[in-house]
C-alpha cells in the first residue's frame, strides 16, 4: 500500500516537474502574486481529474480516438504560439513588468488561461492519462498509486505557486521580469513548434 503510494508520488513528480507551459504560467503568477490560489487550484484539480481518468481506464478510450489528440494538439499549438508571442511582446516594456503591477488580468481571464494551458496540451493526455494510467494499472494497488500521483501534483503546484514568493525579492526588478517573459515566450513557442511537428 505505502510502496504503491510512494511509487505513484515519485512517478507523478517525474512527469510534472519538467518546465512546460503550465509550470511557467504558475511560476509567473506566483512571482506576480496575482490569483495564485485559483491558478494552483485549477492546475492541481485538473491533474487529479486526469490521473483518476487514466487509472479508471479512460486512457484506453483516448488511445483509440486519435482524432481527439490531433484536435487538442492543433488547438494547443495555436494557444501556445499566441501566449509565447504575447510574452515576448510584454518583455518589450519592462517598466510594466514590476511584480506589483505586472499582471492586470482579471481573475476570470487568469483562470481561463490556466485551464487552456492545462487542457489544450496534448502532453497532459499522453503523460497523465495514458502513461500514468498505464503504469498505475500494472501496480498491485492502482488506487494507492493514483493517490501518490495526486499528492505529487498538489505538492508541486502549491510549492511552485506559493514558493515563488521566496524568489520575489530577487526577481522584482523590471529587468528580471523582462528576462522571465523572454524565457517563457521562447519556451511556449518551442513547445508549440514541437507539437506542430508531432513531437
VMD Tcl script that draws the C-alpha trace (Angstrom):
set ca {
  {0.00 0.00 0.00}
  {2.65 2.52 1.09}
  {5.04 1.29 -1.61}
  {2.39 1.88 -4.29}
  {1.67 5.38 -2.97}
  {5.37 6.30 -2.89}
  {5.89 4.89 -6.40}
  {2.92 6.98 -7.59}
  {4.31 10.06 -5.87}
  {7.75 9.70 -7.47}
  {6.32 8.86 -10.90}
  {3.93 11.81 -10.71}
  {6.76 14.19 -9.78}
  {8.97 12.84 -12.57}
  {6.26 13.63 -15.12}
  {5.16 17.01 -13.75}
  {8.38 18.76 -12.72}
  {9.66 19.40 -16.26}
  {9.32 23.07 -17.15}
  {6.50 23.46 -19.60}
  {3.80 25.95 -20.46}
  {1.67 25.21 -17.39}
  {4.56 25.35 -14.91}
  {5.91 28.57 -16.43}
  {2.48 30.17 -16.05}
  {2.12 29.06 -12.42}
  {5.61 30.40 -11.68}
  {4.84 33.76 -13.28}
  {1.60 34.11 -11.34}
  {3.41 33.17 -8.14}
  {6.10 35.77 -8.70}
  {3.50 38.40 -9.54}
  {1.40 37.35 -6.50}
  {-1.71 37.52 -8.68}
  {-4.52 34.96 -8.37}
  {-2.05 32.32 -7.12}
  {-4.60 30.27 -5.14}
  {-7.08 29.89 -8.01}
  {-4.30 29.08 -10.50}
  {-2.81 26.44 -8.19}
  {-6.29 25.01 -7.57}
  {-7.14 24.83 -11.29}
  {-3.86 23.10 -12.17}
  {-3.93 20.66 -9.24}
  {-7.63 19.75 -9.61}
  {-7.21 19.31 -13.36}
  {-4.31 16.94 -12.73}
  {-6.35 14.99 -10.18}
  {-9.18 14.55 -12.69}
  {-6.76 13.42 -15.39}
  {-4.99 10.97 -13.07}
  {-8.30 9.45 -11.92}
  {-9.43 9.24 -15.56}
  {-6.22 7.43 -16.51}
  {-6.45 4.93 -13.66}
  {-10.16 4.37 -14.45}
  {-9.24 3.24 -17.96}
  {-10.16 6.36 -19.94}
  {-6.66 6.19 -21.38}
  {-7.64 3.21 -23.49}
  {-10.55 5.18 -24.96}
  {-8.33 8.19 -25.75}
  {-5.70 5.89 -27.22}
  {-8.26 4.54 -29.71}
  {-9.56 8.00 -30.67}
  {-6.50 9.54 -32.32}
  {-8.55 12.39 -33.79}
  {-9.15 13.74 -30.26}
  {-5.41 14.05 -29.64}
  {-4.97 15.71 -33.06}
  {-7.72 18.23 -32.33}
  {-6.27 19.09 -28.93}
  {-2.78 19.24 -30.42}
  {-3.62 21.92 -33.00}
  {-5.67 23.93 -30.51}
  {-2.66 23.73 -28.20}
  {-0.28 24.87 -30.95}
  {-2.43 27.94 -31.65}
  {-2.84 28.85 -27.98}
  {0.82 28.32 -27.06}
  {2.02 30.32 -30.07}
  {-0.30 33.19 -29.11}
  {0.83 33.04 -25.46}
  {4.52 32.89 -26.47}
  {4.25 35.91 -28.76}
  {2.32 37.79 -26.04}
  {5.11 37.11 -23.54}
  {7.77 38.34 -25.96}
  {5.76 41.49 -26.71}
  {5.25 42.08 -22.98}
  {9.03 41.86 -22.49}
  {9.48 44.91 -24.75}
  {8.04 47.13 -22.00}
  {9.96 46.19 -18.83}
  {8.55 49.05 -16.77}
  {5.15 47.36 -16.97}
  {6.57 44.13 -15.61}
  {7.12 45.07 -11.99}
  {5.75 42.35 -9.77}
  {3.23 44.62 -8.08}
  {1.72 45.86 -11.34}
  {2.88 43.32 -13.89}
  {-0.33 41.41 -14.46}
  {-3.62 43.24 -14.65}
  {-5.62 40.27 -15.93}
  {-8.90 39.63 -14.13}
  {-9.42 36.50 -12.07}
  {-11.71 35.07 -14.76}
  {-9.17 35.69 -17.55}
  {-6.39 34.17 -15.45}
  {-8.44 31.05 -14.67}
  {-9.35 30.64 -18.36}
  {-5.66 30.90 -19.26}
  {-4.74 28.27 -16.64}
  {-7.49 25.97 -17.95}
  {-6.31 26.44 -21.55}
  {-2.66 25.77 -20.67}
  {-3.76 22.56 -18.93}
  {-6.49 21.11 -21.13}
  {-5.18 22.21 -24.56}
  {-1.86 20.47 -24.01}
  {-1.77 17.02 -25.66}
  {1.21 16.04 -23.48}
  {-1.14 16.19 -20.48}
  {-3.24 13.42 -22.01}
  {-0.27 11.38 -23.16}
  {1.67 11.67 -19.88}
  {-1.02 11.91 -17.23}
  {-3.88 9.88 -18.69}
  {-2.18 7.29 -20.89}
  {1.28 6.83 -19.35}
  {0.45 7.35 -15.68}
  {-2.80 5.41 -16.07}
  {-0.97 2.50 -17.70}
  {1.72 2.41 -15.01}
  {-0.91 2.61 -12.25}
  {-2.81 -0.31 -13.71}
  {0.30 -2.54 -13.65}
  {0.62 -1.89 -9.90}
  {-0.97 -4.23 -7.35}
  {-2.76 -1.30 -5.74}
  {-3.54 1.14 -8.60}
  {-5.65 3.50 -6.49}
  {-2.89 3.89 -3.91}
  {-0.53 4.62 -6.82}
  {-3.06 7.21 -8.03}
  {-3.23 8.72 -4.52}
  {0.54 9.14 -4.56}
  {0.48 10.73 -8.03}
  {-2.34 13.09 -6.95}
  {-0.32 14.08 -3.88}
  {2.65 14.85 -6.14}
  {0.50 17.24 -8.21}
  {-0.88 19.04 -5.17}
  {2.57 19.40 -3.57}
  {4.22 20.52 -6.81}
  {1.71 23.17 -7.86}
  {1.34 24.51 -4.32}
  {5.10 24.70 -3.88}
  {5.67 26.29 -7.28}
  {2.90 28.87 -6.98}
  {3.31 29.90 -3.37}
  {7.04 29.12 -3.17}
  {7.73 31.62 -5.95}
  {7.24 34.34 -3.32}
  {10.59 33.37 -1.86}
  {12.27 34.45 -5.10}
  {10.12 37.58 -5.38}
  {12.74 39.95 -3.98}
  {15.40 38.88 -6.47}
  {13.00 38.83 -9.38}
  {11.04 42.01 -8.69}
  {13.11 44.30 -10.92}
  {11.80 45.22 -14.38}
  {14.90 43.62 -15.95}
  {14.27 40.28 -14.18}
  {10.64 40.26 -15.37}
  {11.82 41.08 -18.88}
  {14.18 38.09 -18.87}
  {11.49 35.85 -17.38}
  {8.97 36.85 -20.05}
  {11.51 36.24 -22.81}
  {12.27 32.78 -21.40}
  {8.57 31.98 -21.05}
  {7.89 33.25 -24.58}
  {10.68 31.11 -26.05}
  {9.53 28.07 -24.04}
  {5.93 28.45 -25.24}
  {6.97 28.86 -28.88}
  {9.35 25.88 -28.63}
  {6.57 23.69 -27.22}
  {4.16 24.94 -29.92}
  {6.71 24.08 -32.61}
  {7.33 20.66 -31.08}
  {3.58 19.95 -31.05}
  {3.19 21.19 -34.63}
  {5.96 18.85 -35.75}
  {4.29 15.98 -33.95}
  {6.73 15.82 -31.02}
}
mol new
graphics top color blue
foreach p $ca { graphics top sphere $p radius 0.5 }
foreach p [lrange $ca 0 end-1] q [lrange $ca 1 end] { graphics top cylinder $p $q radius 0.2 }
display resetview
